Amino acid sequence: MGTVDAQTVVAELTELADPTRAEHSARFFKTGPGQYGEGDVFMGLTVPNVRAVARRYRDLPRADIDDLLNSPLHEVRLCGVVILTEQFKKLTSTPARIDAFDYYVGAVQAGCINNWDLIDVSAPTFGTLLVDQGRITSSNASGERRLRKLAVAESMWERRLAVLLTFAFIRVNQFEPTLAIADLLLADRQDLMHKAVGWMLREVGKRDADVLRAYLAAHIRELPRTTLRYAIEKFDELERKAWLAR
């Protein structure tokens, strides 16, 4: 295959670029002035296209992943995120997993992982580190402290990261981290955050509807309408109408 580096990956992605799709993506991801994705540049690739390229270069060195994550092109950053996530899945030693987790969070804080699709495709996987640390120590306290710090950050992407990381806890039927972070985000003014919190609450409800009902009852006056609608999506029509009427 010859020399494999970030430029090789970018070249493959560029060959798949579709200008028409790029225009649609720019509108869909709100790249206009004052919008959440302001200034982001799209190439016009589908997610399956990006994943296929990422699979071919899943052993890319960290330095080259760094180059991908610092690209101005959205799909190049997405490819870097997918590669990093796939590498994390294969790690077995705790120090290596912590290093990868810290690098990932740092990329979010640095503004490299800076849109909802980049967060959503990766955070649930990286959240497994916090779950595993809780198993080792018999306490999720340190993980929850880290989640809380992200949840109150100025950056919306850090806040979205906080709640999406809790998906890993939901998947093992540990709901308290999600509910605790939801508490911190109820007053968030961003619609993207309302949707993210509602989504995670819905995932809680899919595993234990009574836990979700109890949370909704306790916070019904505080819940943004969008959060509530997302959270109750799996309830039957009569129950949805009852919650919305409250």
C-alpha positions as CSV (number, residue, x, y, z in Angstrom):
1,M,0.0,0.0,0.0
2,G,3.0,2.3,0.4
3,T,3.2,5.1,3.0
4,V,0.0,5.5,5.0
5,D,-0.5,8.8,6.7
6,A,-3.2,11.5,7.1
7,Q,-2.7,12.7,3.6
8,T,-3.4,9.3,2.2
9,V,-6.7,9.3,4.1
10,V,-7.6,12.8,3.0
11,A,-6.9,11.8,-0.6
12,E,-9.3,8.8,-0.5
13,L,-12.0,10.9,1.1
14,T,-11.5,13.6,-1.5
15,E,-12.1,11.1,-4.3
16,L,-15.5,10.4,-2.8
17,A,-16.5,14.0,-2.5
18,D,-19.9,15.1,-3.8
19,P,-20.4,18.9,-4.2
20,T,-24.3,18.6,-4.3
21,R,-24.3,16.6,-1.1
22,A,-21.9,19.0,0.4
23,E,-24.3,21.9,-0.1
24,H,-27.1,19.9,1.5
25,S,-24.9,18.9,4.5
26,A,-23.8,22.5,5.0
27,R,-27.5,23.4,5.4
28,F,-28.4,20.4,7.5
29,F,-25.6,21.0,10.0
30,K,-26.4,24.7,10.3
31,T,-23.1,26.2,9.1
32,G,-24.5,29.7,8.5
33,P,-23.5,32.8,10.5
34,G,-24.5,32.5,14.1
35,Q,-25.6,28.9,13.8
36,Y,-24.0,26.0,15.8
37,G,-21.9,24.8,12.9
38,E,-20.9,28.2,11.7
39,G,-17.9,28.0,9.3
40,D,-17.8,24.2,9.0
41,V,-16.8,22.9,5.6
42,F,-18.3,19.8,4.0
43,M,-17.0,17.5,1.3
44,G,-20.3,15.7,0.7
45,L,-19.6,12.1,1.9
46,T,-22.1,9.7,3.4
47,V,-21.3,8.2,6.8
48,P,-20.9,4.7,5.3
49,N,-18.3,6.2,2.9
50,V,-16.4,7.7,5.8
51,R,-16.6,4.5,7.9
52,A,-15.3,2.4,5.0
53,V,-12.2,4.6,4.7
54,A,-11.8,4.6,8.4
55,R,-11.8,0.8,8.5
56,R,-9.0,0.6,6.0
57,Y,-6.9,3.0,8.1
58,R,-7.9,1.9,11.6
59,D,-4.3,1.4,12.6
60,L,-3.3,5.0,11.7
61,P,-0.7,6.5,14.2
62,R,-1.9,9.0,16.7
63,A,0.0,11.8,15.1
64,D,-1.9,11.3,11.9
65,I,-5.2,11.1,13.7
66,D,-4.3,14.4,15.2
67,D,-3.8,15.8,11.7
68,L,-7.3,14.5,10.7
69,L,-9.0,15.9,13.8
70,N,-7.4,19.4,13.1
71,S,-8.7,19.4,9.5
72,P,-11.1,22.2,8.5
73,L,-13.1,19.6,6.6
74,H,-15.9,18.0,8.5
75,E,-15.8,14.5,7.0
76,V,-12.0,14.3,7.5
77,R,-12.5,15.1,11.2
78,L,-15.3,12.5,11.3
79,C,-13.0,9.9,9.8
80,G,-10.4,10.7,12.5
81,V,-13.1,10.3,15.2
82,V,-14.2,7.0,13.8
83,I,-10.6,5.7,13.6
84,L,-9.9,6.8,17.2
85,T,-13.1,5.1,18.4
86,E,-12.3,1.9,16.6
87,Q,-8.8,1.9,18.2
88,F,-10.3,2.5,21.6
89,K,-12.5,-0.6,21.3
90,K,-9.5,-2.8,20.8
91,L,-7.6,-1.5,23.8
92,T,-7.4,-3.8,26.8
93,S,-5.0,-2.2,29.2
94,T,-6.4,0.4,31.6
95,P,-3.6,2.9,31.1
96,A,-3.9,2.8,27.3
97,R,-7.7,3.3,27.6
98,I,-7.3,6.2,29.9
99,D,-4.8,7.8,27.6
100,A,-7.1,7.4,24.6
101,F,-10.1,8.7,26.6
102,D,-8.1,11.8,27.8
103,Y,-7.0,12.4,24.2
104,Y,-10.5,12.2,23.0
105,V,-12.0,14.5,25.6
106,G,-9.1,16.9,24.9
107,A,-10.0,17.0,21.2
108,V,-13.6,18.0,22.1
109,Q,-12.3,20.7,24.5
110,A,-9.9,21.9,21.8
111,G,-12.8,22.3,19.4
112,C,-11.7,19.6,17.0
113,I,-14.7,17.4,17.7
114,N,-17.2,20.1,17.3
115,N,-20.6,18.9,15.9
116,W,-23.3,16.6,17.2
117,D,-22.6,13.8,14.7
118,L,-18.9,13.7,15.8
119,I,-19.9,13.4,19.4
120,D,-22.8,10.9,18.9
121,V,-20.7,8.5,16.9
122,S,-18.0,8.2,19.5
123,A,-19.1,9.2,23.1
124,P,-21.1,6.1,23.9
125,T,-18.0,3.9,23.2
126,F,-15.7,6.1,25.2
127,G,-18.1,6.2,28.1
128,T,-17.4,2.5,28.7
129,L,-14.1,3.6,30.4
130,L,-16.1,5.4,33.1
131,V,-18.4,2.3,33.5
132,D,-15.4,0.0,33.9
133,Q,-13.6,2.3,36.3
134,G,-16.7,2.2,38.4
135,R,-16.7,-1.5,38.4
136,I,-13.0,-1.6,39.5
137,T,-13.5,0.9,42.3
138,S,-17.1,-0.1,43.3
139,S,-17.9,3.6,42.8
140,N,-18.8,5.9,39.9
141,A,-17.8,9.0,41.9
142,S,-14.8,9.9,39.9
143,G,-16.5,9.4,36.6
144,E,-19.5,11.4,37.7
145,R,-17.2,14.3,38.8
146,R,-15.7,14.3,35.3
147,L,-19.2,14.2,33.7
148,R,-20.4,17.1,35.9
149,K,-17.4,19.2,34.9
150,L,-18.2,18.7,31.2
151,A,-21.9,19.3,31.8
152,V,-21.3,22.8,33.1
153,A,-18.7,23.8,30.5
154,E,-19.2,26.8,28.3
155,S,-18.8,24.7,25.1
156,M,-22.0,23.1,24.0
157,W,-20.0,20.2,22.6
158,E,-18.5,19.5,26.0
159,R,-22.0,19.5,27.5
160,R,-23.3,17.2,24.8
161,L,-20.4,15.0,25.4
162,A,-21.3,14.8,29.1
163,V,-24.8,13.4,28.5
164,L,-23.8,11.2,25.6
165,L,-21.0,9.5,27.6
166,T,-23.8,8.3,30.0
167,F,-25.2,6.2,27.3
168,A,-22.6,3.6,28.3
169,F,-24.1,3.5,31.8
170,I,-27.6,3.2,30.5
171,R,-26.6,0.1,28.4
172,V,-25.6,-1.7,31.7
173,N,-28.8,-0.5,33.4
174,Q,-27.1,2.2,35.6
175,F,-29.4,5.2,35.2
176,E,-28.2,7.5,38.0
177,P,-25.3,9.1,36.0
178,T,-27.7,10.0,33.2
179,L,-30.4,11.4,35.5
180,A,-27.7,13.4,37.4
181,I,-26.4,15.0,34.3
182,A,-29.9,15.6,33.0
183,D,-30.5,17.6,36.2
184,L,-27.6,19.9,35.3
185,L,-28.8,20.4,31.8
186,L,-32.5,21.1,32.3
187,A,-31.9,24.9,32.1
188,D,-29.6,24.6,29.0
189,R,-30.8,27.1,26.3
190,Q,-29.6,25.1,23.3
191,D,-32.2,23.0,21.4
192,L,-29.5,20.5,20.5
193,M,-29.0,19.9,24.2
194,H,-32.7,19.6,24.8
195,K,-32.8,16.8,22.1
196,A,-29.7,15.1,23.5
197,V,-31.1,15.0,27.1
198,G,-34.5,13.8,25.8
199,W,-32.8,11.1,23.8
200,M,-30.9,9.8,26.8
201,L,-34.0,9.9,29.0
202,R,-35.9,7.9,26.3
203,E,-33.1,5.3,26.4
204,V,-33.5,5.1,30.2
205,G,-37.3,4.6,29.7
206,K,-36.8,1.9,27.1
207,R,-35.0,-0.1,29.9
208,D,-37.1,0.9,32.8
209,A,-40.2,3.0,32.1
210,D,-41.0,3.6,35.8
211,V,-37.6,5.2,36.3
212,L,-38.3,7.6,33.4
213,R,-41.9,8.3,34.7
214,A,-40.5,9.1,38.2
215,Y,-38.0,11.5,36.7
216,L,-40.6,13.2,34.5
217,A,-43.0,13.6,37.4
218,A,-40.3,15.2,39.6
219,H,-39.1,17.6,36.9
220,I,-42.2,18.2,34.7
221,R,-42.3,22.0,35.3
222,E,-38.6,22.3,34.4
223,L,-38.4,20.1,31.3
224,P,-38.0,21.9,28.0
225,R,-40.8,20.9,25.7
226,T,-38.4,19.3,23.2
227,T,-36.8,17.3,25.9
228,L,-40.1,16.0,27.1
229,R,-41.2,15.1,23.6
230,Y,-38.0,13.1,22.9
231,A,-38.2,11.4,26.3
232,I,-41.8,10.1,25.9
233,E,-41.5,9.1,22.3
234,K,-41.8,5.4,23.1
235,F,-44.9,5.8,25.3
236,D,-48.3,5.0,23.8
237,E,-50.3,7.9,22.4
238,L,-52.6,8.3,25.4
239,E,-49.7,8.5,27.9
240,R,-47.8,10.9,25.6
241,K,-50.8,13.2,25.5
242,A,-51.2,13.0,29.3
243,W,-47.5,14.1,29.9
244,L,-47.7,16.9,27.3
245,A,-50.9,18.2,29.0
246,R,-49.1,18.4,32.3
